[in-house]
């Protein structure tokens, strides 16, 4: 085996130009695979994060529309016991209302939260652009809502409920959650304030919102939580049910990315196989002489297996380096107007390692046919035919 390795190395170094071209071809193929795969993964992560990064993954509500959930703490405890992957859970009281300021009416969505819990989902601390979190009889407004109605921090506004109840509150801060519909309609206050405004009981909420560690397991998590609660008056929904088009698009992206990567690997395999097959013909005289000197068929075939293995290793390393350079270049030069990358690049070490392994495996597999051909060479015929 050591002899076969040395001969393979000698064959590769005897024609350095050809060896470099083959390794470079493998490297370019693998770099394209890494670049496209990482780009698609980054795009998918960006889309999912924009959709549910600051939103509820699973929502628990009453099965009767506009009815509150009573004794929500018991349901919250059962939820936590029913599924271990919950990272955040927040009770909320959400109702439509009207905002009154300077003799102007604006339809809004009032959202009452326990702010410390809601912050783990919506990250209001990072979204706050002015002011502070609301305290008793205070609210935060979406930045667009405040701007359109010329409302400033510490202004006093009024909240009018559909039942005609009017409550004065002070604006403590403005937030920007990067979603225009939210920034233009949300009024956020403490849960107790929402109960007071809409005259709800102390143990009543309109929903329980939560995030889980693995968002794509939302369907499975929903089923487990539903079984744990075991209450027909409670209905559960998850983000996947509300974003079927997004999921379809993500699946389409993954499929197209996989197809491109498969064809890249096939082209690499065919390229290596054809070059090594030609090498068998070029080196047939040397192989014939080696066989005549006593090298067996196994070692003769191993020569080309080792060539494929070494080409794959070198090509894989070159491909990984080229792929990382391409990703760095894209994230450095393909920028939005605000200086952020057009598509956030996601470096998946496992995927990059897999790409390198594919390069080595594909090259080794591609060398099997030339290896079998060299195994069948007859030294007498080769030497006789020159």
Sine and cosine of phi, psi and omega as CSV:
sin_phi,cos_phi,sin_psi,cos_psi,sin_omega,cos_omega
0.00,0.00,-0.63,0.77,0.04,-1.00
-0.90,0.44,-0.62,0.78,0.02,-1.00
-0.89,0.45,-0.70,0.72,0.00,-1.00
-0.88,0.48,-0.63,0.77,0.02,-1.00
-0.90,0.43,-0.68,0.73,-0.01,-1.00
-0.91,0.42,-0.64,0.77,0.02,-1.00
-0.92,0.40,-0.66,0.75,0.02,-1.00
-0.88,0.48,-0.69,0.73,0.02,-1.00
-0.90,0.44,-0.62,0.78,0.02,-1.00
-0.91,0.41,-0.67,0.74,0.03,-1.00
-0.88,0.48,-0.66,0.75,-0.03,-1.00
-0.93,0.37,-0.67,0.74,-0.04,-1.00
-0.98,0.21,-0.30,0.95,0.00,-1.00
-0.96,0.27,-0.37,0.93,0.05,-1.00
-0.75,-0.67,0.96,0.26,-0.13,-0.99
-0.89,0.45,-0.61,0.80,-0.01,-1.00
-0.86,0.50,-0.73,0.68,0.01,-1.00
-0.90,0.43,-0.67,0.74,0.00,-1.00
-0.88,0.47,-0.69,0.72,0.00,-1.00
-0.90,0.44,-0.67,0.74,0.01,-1.00
-0.89,0.46,-0.68,0.73,0.01,-1.00
-0.90,0.44,-0.74,0.67,-0.01,-1.00
-0.88,0.47,-0.63,0.78,0.02,-1.00
-0.92,0.39,-0.63,0.78,0.05,-1.00
-0.88,0.47,-0.70,0.72,0.06,-1.00
-0.88,0.47,-0.71,0.71,-0.03,-1.00
-0.87,0.49,-0.68,0.73,0.01,-1.00
-0.90,0.43,-0.68,0.74,0.03,-1.00
-0.87,0.49,-0.72,0.70,-0.01,-1.00
-0.93,0.36,-0.60,0.80,0.02,-1.00
-0.90,0.43,-0.62,0.78,0.06,-1.00
-0.90,0.44,-0.67,0.75,0.03,-1.00
-0.87,0.49,-0.73,0.69,0.00,-1.00
-0.90,0.43,-0.70,0.72,-0.04,-1.00
-0.89,0.45,-0.77,0.63,-0.03,-1.00
-0.91,0.42,-0.71,0.70,0.00,-1.00
-0.87,0.49,-0.72,0.70,-0.01,-1.00
-0.92,0.38,-0.61,0.80,0.01,-1.00
-0.90,0.43,-0.71,0.70,0.01,-1.00
-0.91,0.42,-0.68,0.74,0.02,-1.00
-0.88,0.47,-0.68,0.73,0.02,-1.00
-0.89,0.46,-0.66,0.75,0.02,-1.00
-0.90,0.43,-0.68,0.74,0.00,-1.00
-0.91,0.42,-0.70,0.71,0.02,-1.00
-0.88,0.47,-0.65,0.76,0.01,-1.00
-0.90,0.44,-0.69,0.72,0.00,-1.00
-0.91,0.42,-0.70,0.72,-0.01,-1.00
-0.91,0.41,-0.67,0.75,-0.01,-1.00
-0.91,0.41,-0.62,0.78,0.03,-1.00
-0.91,0.41,-0.51,0.86,-0.05,-1.00
-0.99,0.12,-0.71,0.70,-0.13,-0.99
-0.79,-0.61,0.08,1.00,-0.02,-1.00
-0.87,0.49,-0.60,0.80,0.03,-1.00
-0.84,-0.54,0.78,0.63,0.00,-1.00
-0.49,-0.87,0.19,-0.98,0.00,-1.00
-0.97,0.25,0.71,-0.70,0.10,-1.00
-0.99,0.11,-0.64,0.77,0.01,-1.00
-0.71,-0.70,0.71,-0.71,-0.03,-1.00
-0.83,-0.56,0.74,-0.67,0.05,-1.00
-0.96,-0.29,0.82,-0.57,0.01,-1.00
-0.70,-0.71,0.13,-0.99,0.13,-0.99
-0.95,0.31,0.58,-0.81,0.03,-1.00
-0.95,0.32,-0.25,0.97,0.07,-1.00
-0.98,-0.18,0.83,-0.56,-0.08,-1.00
-0.85,0.53,0.71,-0.70,0.04,-1.00
0.93,0.38,0.10,1.00,0.08,-1.00
-1.00,0.03,0.64,-0.77,0.00,-1.00
-0.98,0.20,0.30,-0.96,0.16,-0.99
-1.00,-0.07,0.84,-0.54,0.00,-1.00
-0.99,-0.16,0.55,-0.84,-0.03,-1.00
0.84,0.54,0.79,0.61,-0.09,-1.00
-0.93,0.37,-0.40,0.92,-0.03,-1.00
-0.89,0.45,-0.63,0.78,0.05,-1.00
-0.89,0.45,-0.67,0.74,0.02,-1.00
-0.92,0.40,-0.62,0.78,0.03,-1.00
-0.89,0.46,-0.68,0.73,0.02,-1.00
-0.90,0.44,-0.69,0.72,0.03,-1.00
-0.90,0.43,-0.58,0.81,0.02,-1.00
-0.90,0.44,-0.72,0.69,-0.01,-1.00
-0.90,0.44,-0.58,0.82,0.02,-1.00
-0.97,0.26,-0.48,0.88,-0.08,-1.00
-0.98,0.20,-0.41,0.91,-0.02,-1.00
-0.56,-0.83,0.83,-0.56,-0.11,-0.99
-0.99,0.15,-0.28,0.96,-0.11,-0.99
-1.00,0.06,0.27,0.96,-0.01,-1.00
-0.98,0.20,0.79,-0.61,0.00,-1.00
-0.98,-0.21,-0.37,0.93,0.00,-1.00
-0.39,-0.92,0.61,-0.80,0.06,-1.00
-0.59,-0.81,0.70,-0.72,-0.10,-0.99
-0.61,-0.80,0.82,-0.58,0.12,-0.99
-0.97,0.25,0.53,-0.85,0.02,-1.00
-0.58,-0.82,0.52,-0.86,0.16,-0.99
-0.87,-0.49,0.93,-0.36,-0.11,-0.99
-0.87,-0.49,0.83,-0.56,0.01,-1.00
-0.56,-0.83,0.49,-0.87,0.10,-0.99
-0.96,0.26,0.54,-0.84,-0.01,-1.00
-0.39,-0.92,-0.07,-1.00,0.08,-1.00
-0.85,-0.53,0.65,-0.76,0.08,-1.00
-0.98,-0.19,0.78,-0.63,0.02,-1.00
-0.92,-0.40,0.81,-0.59,0.05,-1.00
-0.41,-0.91,0.79,-0.62,0.05,-1.00
0.82,0.58,0.69,0.72,0.03,-1.00
0.90,0.43,0.36,0.93,0.04,-1.00
-0.89,-0.45,0.61,-0.80,0.04,-1.00
-0.96,-0.27,0.64,-0.77,0.07,-1.00
-0.64,-0.77,0.81,-0.59,0.03,-1.00
-0.96,0.28,0.75,-0.66,-0.07,-1.00
-0.68,-0.73,0.15,-0.99,0.11,-0.99
-0.91,-0.41,0.93,-0.37,0.00,-1.00
-1.00,0.06,0.80,-0.60,-0.02,-1.00
-0.85,-0.53,0.92,-0.39,0.05,-1.00
-1.00,-0.10,0.79,-0.61,-0.05,-1.00
-0.75,-0.66,0.36,-0.93,0.39,-0.92
-0.99,0.10,0.97,-0.24,-0.28,-0.96
-0.85,0.53,-0.60,0.80,-0.01,-1.00
-0.91,0.42,-0.57,0.82,0.03,-1.00
-0.98,0.21,-0.68,0.74,-0.01,-1.00
-0.90,0.44,-0.50,0.86,-0.02,-1.00
-0.90,0.44,-0.48,0.88,0.02,-1.00
-0.94,0.34,-0.36,0.93,0.05,-1.00
-0.99,-0.11,-0.79,0.61,-0.14,-0.99
-1.00,-0.05,-0.21,0.98,0.04,-1.00
0.80,0.60,0.78,0.62,0.00,-1.00
-0.88,0.48,-0.49,0.87,-0.01,-1.00
-0.88,0.47,-0.57,0.82,0.04,-1.00
-0.99,0.12,-0.42,0.91,-0.04,-1.00
-1.00,0.08,-0.24,0.97,-0.06,-1.00
-0.92,0.38,0.85,-0.52,-0.02,-1.00
-0.97,-0.24,-0.32,0.95,0.01,-1.00
-0.34,-0.94,0.60,-0.80,0.05,-1.00
1.00,0.09,-0.54,-0.84,-0.09,-1.00
-0.53,-0.85,0.07,-1.00,0.04,-1.00
-0.91,0.42,0.51,-0.86,-0.01,-1.00
-0.96,0.28,0.56,-0.83,0.14,-0.99
-0.94,-0.34,-0.39,-0.92,0.01,-1.00
-0.87,0.49,0.71,-0.70,0.02,-1.00
0.86,0.50,0.48,0.88,0.07,-1.00
-0.78,-0.63,0.40,-0.92,0.02,-1.00
-0.64,-0.77,0.34,-0.94,0.20,-0.98
-0.95,-0.31,0.54,-0.84,0.03,-1.00
-0.89,-0.46,0.48,-0.88,0.17,-0.98
-0.89,0.45,0.59,-0.81,-0.10,-1.00
-0.86,0.51,-0.68,0.74,-0.01,-1.00
-0.92,0.39,-0.63,0.78,0.03,-1.00
-0.87,0.49,-0.71,0.70,0.00,-1.00
-0.92,0.40,-0.66,0.75,-0.04,-1.00
-0.91,0.41,-0.70,0.71,-0.04,-1.00
-0.92,0.39,-0.48,0.88,-0.02,-1.00
-0.97,-0.23,0.13,0.99,0.05,-1.00
0.82,0.58,0.72,0.69,0.01,-1.00
-0.98,-0.22,0.72,-0.69,0.02,-1.00
-0.93,-0.37,0.29,-0.96,0.07,-1.00
-0.86,0.51,0.68,-0.73,-0.01,-1.00
0.98,0.22,0.11,0.99,0.18,-0.98
-0.96,0.30,0.46,-0.89,0.07,-1.00
-0.99,-0.15,0.79,-0.62,0.03,-1.00
-0.83,-0.56,0.13,-0.99,0.04,-1.00
-0.83,-0.55,0.60,-0.80,0.05,-1.00
-0.93,-0.37,0.85,-0.53,0.00,-1.00
-0.94,-0.33,0.85,-0.53,-0.01,-1.00
-1.00,0.08,0.30,-0.95,0.06,-1.00
-0.86,0.51,-0.37,0.93,0.02,-1.00
-1.00,0.08,0.02,1.00,0.05,-1.00
1.00,0.01,0.17,0.99,0.01,-1.00
-0.99,0.13,0.71,-0.70,-0.07,-1.00
-0.89,-0.46,0.77,-0.64,-0.04,-1.00
-0.73,-0.69,0.74,-0.67,0.07,-1.00
-1.00,0.05,0.71,-0.70,0.05,-1.00
-0.66,-0.75,0.33,-0.94,0.01,-1.00
-0.95,-0.30,0.67,-0.74,0.03,-1.00
-0.99,0.17,0.91,-0.42,-0.05,-1.00
-1.00,-0.07,-0.37,0.93,-0.06,-1.00
-0.18,-0.98,0.20,-0.98,0.05,-1.00
-0.83,-0.57,0.61,-0.80,-0.02,-1.00
-0.77,-0.64,0.36,-0.93,0.05,-1.00
-0.72,-0.69,0.97,-0.26,0.00,-1.00
-1.00,-0.06,0.20,0.98,0.08,-1.00
0.92,0.40,0.31,0.95,0.08,-1.00
-0.78,-0.62,0.90,-0.44,-0.12,-0.99
-0.86,0.51,-0.65,0.76,-0.03,-1.00
-0.89,0.46,-0.58,0.81,0.03,-1.00
-0.97,0.25,-0.74,0.68,-0.04,-1.00
-0.89,0.46,-0.35,0.94,-0.07,-1.00
-0.99,-0.16,-0.02,1.00,-0.10,-1.00
-0.64,-0.77,-0.38,0.93,-0.13,-0.99
-0.99,0.17,0.71,-0.71,0.24,-0.97
-0.87,-0.49,0.86,-0.51,-0.14,-0.99
-0.91,-0.41,0.78,-0.63,0.06,-1.00
-0.61,-0.80,0.00,-1.00,0.03,-1.00
-0.94,0.35,0.46,-0.89,-0.04,-1.00
-0.86,0.51,-0.65,0.76,0.00,-1.00
-0.89,0.45,-0.60,0.80,0.03,-1.00
-0.91,0.41,-0.67,0.75,0.02,-1.00
-0.88,0.47,-0.66,0.75,0.04,-1.00
-0.89,0.46,-0.63,0.78,0.00,-1.00
-0.92,0.39,-0.69,0.72,-0.04,-1.00
-0.91,0.42,-0.69,0.73,-0.10,-1.00
-0.98,-0.17,0.10,0.99,0.06,-1.00
0.84,0.54,0.83,0.56,0.07,-1.00
-0.98,-0.22,0.41,-0.91,0.06,-1.00
-0.93,0.36,0.30,-0.95,-0.10,-1.00
-0.92,0.39,-0.41,0.91,-0.04,-1.00
-0.97,-0.26,0.32,0.95,-0.06,-1.00
-0.94,-0.33,0.65,-0.76,0.12,-0.99
-0.65,-0.76,0.26,-0.97,0.04,-1.00
-1.00,-0.01,-0.38,0.92,-0.02,-1.00
-0.26,-0.97,0.34,-0.94,0.20,-0.98
-0.90,-0.44,0.84,-0.55,0.00,-1.00
-0.94,-0.33,0.57,-0.82,-0.02,-1.00
-0.52,-0.85,0.36,-0.93,0.16,-0.99
-0.87,-0.49,0.50,-0.86,0.00,-1.00
-0.85,-0.53,0.32,-0.95,-0.08,-1.00
-0.89,0.46,-0.66,0.75,-0.01,-1.00
-0.90,-0.43,1.00,-0.06,-0.07,-1.00
-0.84,0.55,-0.52,0.85,-0.03,-1.00
-0.96,0.27,-0.13,0.99,0.10,-0.99
-0.99,-0.10,0.35,0.94,-0.10,-0.99
-0.88,0.48,-0.61,0.80,-0.01,-1.00
-0.90,0.43,-0.73,0.68,0.03,-1.00
-0.89,0.46,-0.68,0.73,0.00,-1.00
-0.90,0.44,-0.64,0.76,0.01,-1.00
-0.87,0.50,-0.68,0.73,0.00,-1.00
-0.90,0.43,-0.69,0.73,-0.01,-1.00
-0.91,0.41,-0.66,0.75,0.00,-1.00
-0.92,0.40,-0.65,0.76,0.02,-1.00
-0.87,0.49,-0.66,0.75,0.03,-1.00
-0.91,0.41,-0.61,0.79,-0.01,-1.00
-0.93,0.37,-0.63,0.78,0.00,-1.00
-0.96,0.27,-0.71,0.70,0.06,-1.00
0.78,0.63,0.83,0.56,-0.04,-1.00
-0.66,-0.75,0.90,-0.44,-0.07,-1.00
-0.93,0.36,-0.29,0.96,0.01,-1.00
-0.99,0.12,-0.05,1.00,-0.02,-1.00
-0.94,-0.35,0.70,-0.71,0.04,-1.00
-0.87,-0.50,0.64,-0.77,0.01,-1.00
-0.89,-0.45,0.58,-0.81,0.10,-0.99
-0.66,-0.75,0.40,-0.92,0.02,-1.00
-0.72,-0.70,0.21,-0.98,-0.12,-0.99
-0.91,0.43,-0.47,0.88,-0.03,-1.00
-0.92,0.38,-0.57,0.82,0.03,-1.00
-0.91,0.41,-0.54,0.84,-0.05,-1.00
-1.00,-0.02,-0.11,0.99,-0.07,-1.00
-0.74,-0.67,0.73,0.68,-0.04,-1.00
-0.90,0.43,-0.59,0.81,0.01,-1.00
-0.91,0.40,-0.64,0.77,0.04,-1.00
-0.88,0.47,-0.72,0.70,0.00,-1.00
-0.89,0.46,-0.63,0.78,0.04,-1.00
-0.89,0.45,-0.66,0.75,0.04,-1.00
-0.90,0.43,-0.65,0.76,0.02,-1.00
-0.90,0.43,-0.66,0.75,0.04,-1.00
-0.90,0.45,-0.63,0.78,0.04,-1.00
-0.90,0.44,-0.66,0.75,0.05,-1.00
-0.89,0.47,-0.71,0.71,-0.01,-1.00
-0.88,0.47,-0.66,0.75,-0.01,-1.00
-0.91,0.42,-0.72,0.70,0.00,-1.00
-0.91,0.42,-0.63,0.77,0.04,-1.00
-0.89,0.46,-0.68,0.73,0.01,-1.00
-0.90,0.45,-0.66,0.75,0.00,-1.00
-0.89,0.45,-0.69,0.72,0.03,-1.00
-0.87,0.49,-0.71,0.71,-0.02,-1.00
-0.91,0.41,-0.61,0.79,0.03,-1.00
-0.89,0.45,-0.70,0.71,-0.01,-1.00
-0.93,0.38,-0.54,0.84,0.09,-1.00
-0.89,0.46,-0.71,0.71,0.01,-1.00
-0.90,0.44,-0.67,0.74,0.01,-1.00
-0.88,0.48,-0.67,0.74,0.01,-1.00
-0.90,0.43,-0.60,0.80,0.05,-1.00
-0.90,0.43,-0.71,0.70,0.00,-1.00
-0.88,0.48,-0.73,0.69,-0.01,-1.00
-0.90,0.44,-0.64,0.76,0.01,-1.00
-0.89,0.46,-0.72,0.69,-0.01,-1.00
-0.92,0.39,-0.69,0.73,-0.02,-1.00
-0.87,0.49,-0.68,0.73,-0.02,-1.00
-0.93,0.37,-0.65,0.76,0.00,-1.00
-0.92,0.39,-0.69,0.73,0.00,-1.00
-0.93,0.36,-0.52,0.85,0.06,-1.00
-0.90,0.43,-0.65,0.76,0.07,-1.00
-0.92,0.40,-0.60,0.80,0.02,-1.00
-0.88,0.47,-0.59,0.81,0.05,-1.00
-0.86,0.52,-0.69,0.73,0.02,-1.00
-0.92,0.39,-0.66,0.75,-0.02,-1.00
-0.91,0.42,-0.59,0.80,-0.08,-1.00
-0.98,-0.20,0.23,0.97,-0.07,-1.00
-0.88,0.48,-0.60,0.80,0.00,-1.00
-0.90,0.43,-0.72,0.69,0.01,-1.00
-0.89,0.46,-0.65,0.76,0.01,-1.00
-0.90,0.43,-0.66,0.75,0.03,-1.00
-0.87,0.49,-0.68,0.73,0.01,-1.00
-0.90,0.43,-0.68,0.74,0.01,-1.00
-0.88,0.47,-0.65,0.76,0.04,-1.00
-0.92,0.40,-0.61,0.79,0.03,-1.00
-0.91,0.41,-0.48,0.88,0.00,-1.00
-0.99,0.12,-0.10,0.99,0.11,-0.99
0.86,-0.52,-0.08,1.00,0.03,-1.00
-0.93,0.36,0.72,-0.70,-0.07,-1.00
-0.99,0.10,0.16,-0.99,-0.05,-1.00
-0.88,0.47,-0.58,0.81,-0.02,-1.00
-0.88,0.47,-0.75,0.67,0.01,-1.00
-0.92,0.39,-0.55,0.83,0.03,-1.00
-0.89,0.45,-0.66,0.76,0.03,-1.00
-0.96,0.28,-0.55,0.83,0.01,-1.00
-0.90,0.43,-0.44,0.90,0.03,-1.00
-0.82,0.57,-0.71,0.70,-0.06,-1.00
-0.99,0.16,-0.48,0.88,0.12,-0.99
-0.89,0.46,-0.70,0.71,0.02,-1.00
-0.91,0.42,-0.60,0.80,0.06,-1.00
-0.87,0.49,-0.73,0.69,0.03,-1.00
-0.88,0.47,-0.65,0.76,0.01,-1.00
-0.89,0.45,-0.73,0.69,-0.02,-1.00
-0.92,0.38,-0.65,0.76,0.04,-1.00
-0.89,0.46,-0.64,0.77,0.03,-1.00
-0.90,0.43,-0.66,0.75,0.00,-1.00
-0.91,0.42,-0.74,0.68,0.01,-1.00
-0.91,0.41,-0.72,0.69,0.01,-1.00
-0.89,0.46,-0.61,0.79,0.03,-1.00
-0.90,0.44,-0.70,0.72,0.02,-1.00
-0.90,0.45,-0.72,0.70,0.03,-1.00
-0.87,0.49,-0.68,0.73,-0.01,-1.00
-0.89,0.45,-0.67,0.74,0.02,-1.00
-0.89,0.45,-0.70,0.71,0.01,-1.00
-0.90,0.44,-0.71,0.70,0.03,-1.00
-0.89,0.46,-0.65,0.76,0.01,-1.00
-0.88,0.48,-0.69,0.73,0.02,-1.00
-0.91,0.41,-0.61,0.79,0.06,-1.00
-0.90,0.44,-0.68,0.73,0.04,-1.00
-0.88,0.48,-0.69,0.72,0.01,-1.00
-0.90,0.43,-0.67,0.75,0.03,-1.00
-0.90,0.44,-0.69,0.72,-0.01,-1.00
-0.89,0.46,-0.68,0.73,-0.02,-1.00
-0.90,0.43,-0.71,0.71,-0.03,-1.00
-0.95,0.31,-0.34,0.94,-0.02,-1.00
-1.00,0.02,-0.62,0.78,-0.14,-0.99
-0.95,-0.31,-0.42,0.91,0.03,-1.00
-1.00,-0.03,1.00,0.01,-0.15,-0.99
-0.85,-0.53,0.44,-0.90,0.15,-0.99
-0.98,0.21,0.06,-1.00,-0.01,-1.00
-0.89,0.46,-0.48,0.88,-0.02,-1.00
-1.00,0.05,0.07,1.00,0.05,-1.00
1.00,-0.03,-0.05,1.00,0.04,-1.00
-1.00,0.08,0.47,-0.88,0.02,-1.00
-0.87,0.49,0.58,-0.82,0.04,-1.00
-0.84,0.54,-0.69,0.72,0.10,-1.00
-0.78,-0.62,0.86,-0.51,0.05,-1.00
-0.87,0.50,0.77,-0.63,-0.03,-1.00
-1.00,0.08,0.75,-0.66,0.03,-1.00
-0.93,-0.36,0.91,-0.40,0.01,-1.00
-1.00,0.00,0.96,-0.29,0.01,-1.00
-0.98,-0.21,0.97,-0.22,-0.06,-1.00
-0.86,0.52,-0.62,0.78,0.00,-1.00
-0.90,0.44,-0.68,0.74,0.01,-1.00
-0.91,0.41,-0.66,0.75,0.01,-1.00
-0.91,0.42,-0.68,0.74,0.06,-1.00
-0.88,0.47,-0.64,0.77,0.04,-1.00
-0.90,0.44,-0.63,0.78,0.02,-1.00
-0.89,0.45,-0.66,0.75,0.06,-1.00
-0.90,0.44,-0.66,0.76,0.04,-1.00
-0.90,0.44,-0.63,0.77,0.03,-1.00
-0.89,0.46,-0.64,0.77,0.02,-1.00
-0.87,0.50,-0.72,0.69,-0.01,-1.00
-0.92,0.39,-0.70,0.71,-0.02,-1.00
-0.90,0.43,-0.71,0.70,-0.02,-1.00
-0.89,0.46,-0.66,0.75,0.01,-1.00
-0.91,0.41,-0.65,0.76,0.01,-1.00
-0.92,0.40,-0.69,0.73,0.04,-1.00
-0.89,0.46,-0.64,0.76,-0.01,-1.00
-0.90,0.44,-0.40,0.92,-0.04,-1.00
-1.00,0.08,-0.12,0.99,-0.06,-1.00
-0.91,0.42,-0.72,0.70,-0.03,-1.00
-0.88,0.47,-0.76,0.65,0.09,-1.00
-0.86,0.50,-0.58,0.82,0.01,-1.00
-0.90,0.44,-0.67,0.74,0.03,-1.00
-0.91,0.42,-0.60,0.80,0.01,-1.00
-0.91,0.42,-0.66,0.75,0.01,-1.00
-0.93,0.37,-0.51,0.86,0.01,-1.00
-0.91,0.42,-0.54,0.84,-0.06,-1.00
-1.00,0.07,-0.13,0.99,-0.02,-1.00
-0.90,0.45,0.74,-0.67,0.06,-1.00
-1.00,-0.08,0.86,-0.52,-0.04,-1.00
-0.87,0.49,-0.57,0.82,-0.02,-1.00
-0.91,0.41,-0.72,0.70,-0.03,-1.00
-0.92,0.38,-0.64,0.77,-0.02,-1.00
-0.90,0.44,-0.73,0.68,-0.02,-1.00
-0.92,0.38,-0.62,0.79,-0.01,-1.00
-0.90,0.43,-0.64,0.77,-0.05,-1.00
-1.00,0.07,0.00,1.00,0.06,-1.00
0.98,0.20,0.00,0.00,0.00,0.00
